[in-house]
Amino acid sequence: MRSVRTFTMEVHFLKCPKCNAKYESIGPTKGVWRCYKCGYDFGEPPFPGMWVLEKVRGVRCDSCRTKVSLTPMNFLIGFKTPIAACPHCQKILAVFYRGKWRHPESFMEYRGREGIIPAKTARDRITAFFLNEEAMREVMSFRMAVGYLNIKIMWHGGRAVGYYTYSHRFGKIEKPCMQQIYVRPEYRRRGFATAMVRDFLESFEGREVLIESPNEKVLRLLEKLGLVRTEGDEYVSTGRIYFVRGL
């Protein structure tokens, strides 16, 4: 995996005098500047005598050229694995994996990987996150999926080319539901979406399934597979699948 080039930089931290928690920056909660760990009241800015200067690792954003410290202030929330993003342009810069800061693109490659594989390992969940983030930039109706849904990644020639998400039930409906399906632009019209739909159907062989909010492309794909037919301007199920709107 490709490592990110880092360097040493100096950062001023606000250090809590009670529990030693450090802040690269801080904001008020209900008008009071408190330590998030112990609740210590810092008083009013600029907090004289509480600032410390430390050397930390940093990386330069190749989009806006900002120097970004590899500290928790710049990590994405909700991930056990530290994922650093630029605070100015929000570009993801590095992932701390197996003791080193790795380039995000490294997670889109996995030598020897082929076919549709569930995202279960830490590395695969990071890959799924990057795919999901890319999909959300293109498809406004998509939502954050990693950590909440079952995800399978489509691999081809050691490259991650797409993913789909599903659940075993939809709200109170006891039927499996495909919720998102995405193929990266450079891999479209090569049968990958069709393969993922078939994988979903085969995973729940013999059962009725749901498709959440399918767009025109997905509907045409389902028609090609014989799962829907057109009646006038409407797509109608041929019997096994049903459409549902997002909860």
C-alpha positions as CSV (number, residue, x, y, z in Angstrom):
1,M,0.0,0.0,0.0
2,R,1.2,3.5,-0.9
3,S,2.3,5.6,2.1
4,V,1.6,9.3,2.4
5,R,4.5,11.7,2.6
6,T,4.4,13.4,6.0
7,F,6.5,16.0,7.7
8,T,6.9,17.5,11.2
9,M,5.0,20.7,12.0
10,E,4.4,22.7,15.1
11,V,0.8,23.1,16.5
12,H,-0.5,25.1,19.4
13,F,-2.8,23.0,21.6
14,L,-5.0,24.3,24.4
15,K,-4.3,22.0,27.3
16,C,-6.8,21.4,30.1
17,P,-5.1,22.1,33.4
18,K,-7.3,19.5,35.2
19,C,-7.2,16.4,33.0
20,N,-4.5,17.3,30.4
21,A,-6.9,16.8,27.4
22,K,-5.6,18.8,24.4
23,Y,-7.5,20.8,21.8
24,E,-6.1,22.1,18.6
25,S,-9.1,24.5,18.5
26,I,-12.1,24.9,20.7
27,G,-15.6,26.3,20.6
28,P,-18.2,27.2,23.2
29,T,-21.1,24.9,24.2
30,K,-24.1,27.0,25.3
31,G,-21.8,29.9,25.6
32,V,-19.4,28.2,28.0
33,W,-15.8,27.0,27.0
34,R,-15.5,23.7,28.8
35,C,-13.3,20.6,28.5
36,Y,-15.2,17.8,26.8
37,K,-13.6,15.2,29.1
38,C,-13.8,16.6,32.6
39,G,-16.0,19.7,32.2
40,Y,-13.4,22.1,33.3
41,D,-14.4,25.7,32.6
42,F,-11.6,27.4,30.6
43,G,-13.0,30.9,31.2
44,E,-12.8,33.4,28.4
45,P,-10.5,33.3,25.4
46,P,-7.6,33.7,24.7
47,F,-7.0,31.3,27.7
48,P,-3.6,32.7,28.8
49,G,-1.1,30.2,30.2
50,M,-3.1,27.2,28.8
51,W,-1.5,26.9,25.4
52,V,1.3,24.5,24.6
53,L,3.4,24.2,21.4
54,E,4.0,20.6,20.2
55,K,5.6,18.9,17.2
56,V,3.2,16.6,15.3
57,R,3.1,14.9,12.0
58,G,1.4,16.7,9.1
59,V,0.5,16.3,5.5
60,R,0.0,18.9,2.7
61,C,-3.4,18.9,0.9
62,D,-2.7,18.5,-2.8
63,S,-5.9,20.4,-3.6
64,C,-5.7,23.6,-1.7
65,R,-2.0,23.3,-0.5
66,T,-2.9,23.7,3.1
67,K,-0.7,22.1,5.8
68,V,-2.9,19.8,7.8
69,S,-1.9,18.3,11.2
70,L,-2.5,14.6,11.5
71,T,-4.3,15.1,14.9
72,P,-7.8,14.1,16.1
73,M,-9.1,17.6,15.2
74,N,-8.8,16.7,11.5
75,F,-10.1,13.1,11.8
76,L,-13.5,12.0,10.5
77,I,-16.0,11.3,13.3
78,G,-17.4,7.9,13.7
79,F,-14.4,5.8,12.5
80,K,-12.1,3.7,14.8
81,T,-9.4,4.0,12.1
82,P,-8.1,7.6,11.9
83,I,-9.0,9.1,8.6
84,A,-7.6,12.7,8.1
85,A,-9.4,15.3,6.0
86,C,-8.5,18.8,5.0
87,P,-10.5,21.3,7.2
88,H,-10.6,23.8,4.3
89,C,-11.6,21.8,1.2
90,Q,-12.8,18.5,3.0
91,K,-10.6,16.3,0.8
92,I,-9.6,13.1,2.5
93,L,-5.8,13.1,2.8
94,A,-4.6,10.0,4.6
95,V,-5.7,6.9,6.5
96,F,-3.7,5.5,9.4
97,Y,-3.6,1.7,8.7
98,R,-1.2,-0.9,10.1
99,G,1.1,1.7,11.7
100,K,1.5,4.0,8.7
101,W,-0.4,6.9,7.1
102,R,-1.7,5.5,3.8
103,H,-2.8,7.2,0.6
104,P,-6.7,6.9,0.2
105,E,-6.3,5.6,-3.3
106,S,-4.5,2.5,-1.9
107,F,-7.8,1.3,-0.5
108,M,-9.3,1.1,-4.0
109,E,-6.7,-1.5,-4.9
110,Y,-6.3,-5.1,-3.5
111,R,-4.1,-7.4,-5.4
112,G,-5.8,-10.7,-6.3
113,R,-9.3,-9.5,-5.4
114,E,-12.0,-10.5,-7.9
115,G,-15.8,-10.7,-7.8
116,I,-18.4,-9.6,-5.3
117,I,-17.1,-9.7,-1.7
118,P,-18.8,-8.6,1.6
119,A,-17.1,-5.7,3.3
120,K,-16.2,-7.2,6.7
121,T,-12.6,-6.4,7.4
122,A,-11.4,-2.9,8.6
123,R,-9.7,-2.4,5.2
124,D,-12.8,-3.4,3.2
125,R,-15.0,-1.0,5.3
126,I,-12.6,1.8,4.5
127,T,-12.8,0.9,0.8
128,A,-16.6,0.9,1.1
129,F,-16.5,4.3,2.8
130,F,-14.6,5.8,-0.1
131,L,-16.9,4.3,-2.7
132,N,-20.0,5.5,-0.7
133,E,-18.5,9.0,-0.5
134,E,-17.9,9.0,-4.2
135,A,-21.4,7.9,-4.8
136,M,-23.0,10.5,-2.6
137,R,-21.1,13.3,-4.5
138,E,-22.8,12.0,-7.7
139,V,-26.2,10.8,-6.5
140,M,-27.8,13.3,-4.1
141,S,-30.4,10.8,-2.8
142,F,-27.7,8.5,-1.5
143,R,-26.9,8.6,2.2
144,M,-24.0,7.5,4.4
145,A,-24.0,3.7,4.3
146,V,-20.8,2.5,6.1
147,G,-21.5,1.4,9.6
148,Y,-25.2,1.1,9.1
149,L,-25.9,-1.3,6.2
150,N,-24.6,-4.6,4.8
151,I,-22.2,-3.8,2.0
152,K,-20.7,-5.9,-0.8
153,I,-17.9,-4.6,-3.0
154,M,-17.4,-5.4,-6.6
155,W,-13.8,-6.1,-7.4
156,H,-12.3,-6.4,-10.9
157,G,-8.6,-7.0,-11.6
158,G,-7.7,-6.0,-8.0
159,R,-9.7,-2.7,-8.3
160,A,-12.8,-1.7,-6.4
161,V,-15.3,-0.8,-9.2
162,G,-18.6,-0.5,-7.2
163,Y,-20.7,-1.6,-4.4
164,Y,-24.3,-2.4,-3.3
165,T,-26.0,-2.2,0.1
166,Y,-28.8,-4.2,1.4
167,S,-30.8,-5.1,4.6
168,H,-32.6,-8.2,5.6
169,R,-35.8,-6.3,6.3
170,F,-37.2,-2.8,5.5
171,G,-38.8,-1.2,8.4
172,K,-41.7,-3.5,9.4
173,I,-41.6,-5.3,6.1
174,E,-39.9,-8.7,6.5
175,K,-38.3,-8.8,3.1
176,P,-34.7,-8.3,2.0
177,C,-34.1,-4.9,0.4
178,M,-31.4,-3.6,-1.9
179,Q,-30.9,0.0,-0.9
180,Q,-28.0,1.4,-3.0
181,I,-26.1,0.2,-6.0
182,Y,-23.2,2.1,-7.5
183,V,-20.6,1.6,-10.2
184,R,-17.7,4.1,-10.7
185,P,-18.0,6.0,-14.0
186,E,-15.0,4.5,-15.7
187,Y,-16.4,0.9,-15.2
188,R,-19.9,1.4,-16.4
189,R,-21.6,-0.4,-19.3
190,R,-19.5,-3.5,-18.6
191,G,-22.0,-5.6,-16.7
192,F,-20.9,-4.9,-13.2
193,A,-24.3,-3.5,-12.0
194,T,-26.1,-6.5,-13.6
195,A,-23.7,-8.9,-11.7
196,M,-24.5,-7.1,-8.4
197,V,-28.2,-7.3,-8.9
198,R,-28.0,-11.0,-9.7
199,D,-25.8,-11.5,-6.6
200,F,-28.4,-9.9,-4.4
201,L,-31.2,-12.0,-5.9
202,E,-29.2,-15.2,-5.6
203,S,-28.4,-14.4,-2.0
204,F,-32.1,-14.5,-1.3
205,E,-33.1,-17.2,-3.7
206,G,-36.8,-18.0,-3.8
207,R,-37.8,-15.0,-1.8
208,E,-39.6,-11.8,-2.7
209,V,-37.3,-8.8,-2.4
210,L,-37.5,-5.0,-2.3
211,I,-35.7,-2.4,-4.3
212,E,-35.5,1.0,-2.6
213,S,-36.2,4.1,-4.8
214,P,-34.8,2.7,-8.1
215,N,-33.7,5.3,-10.6
216,E,-34.3,5.0,-14.4
217,K,-31.0,3.2,-15.0
218,V,-31.8,0.6,-12.3
219,L,-35.3,0.1,-13.7
220,R,-34.0,-0.5,-17.2
221,L,-31.5,-3.0,-15.8
222,L,-34.3,-4.8,-13.9
223,E,-36.4,-4.8,-17.1
224,K,-33.4,-6.4,-19.0
225,L,-33.4,-9.1,-16.3
226,G,-37.1,-9.8,-16.7
227,L,-37.9,-8.5,-13.2
228,V,-40.1,-5.6,-14.4
229,R,-42.1,-4.8,-17.5
230,T,-43.4,-1.5,-18.9
231,E,-47.1,-0.7,-19.0
232,G,-47.4,2.6,-20.7
233,D,-45.2,5.0,-18.7
234,E,-44.9,2.7,-15.7
235,Y,-42.6,0.0,-14.7
236,V,-44.5,-3.0,-13.2
237,S,-43.0,-5.9,-11.3
238,T,-43.3,-9.3,-12.9
239,G,-43.8,-10.9,-9.6
240,R,-40.7,-11.2,-7.4
241,I,-39.6,-7.7,-6.6
242,Y,-41.4,-4.7,-5.2
243,F,-40.4,-1.0,-5.0
244,V,-40.3,1.0,-1.8
245,R,-39.3,4.6,-1.0
246,G,-36.6,5.4,1.5
247,L,-37.5,5.5,5.2
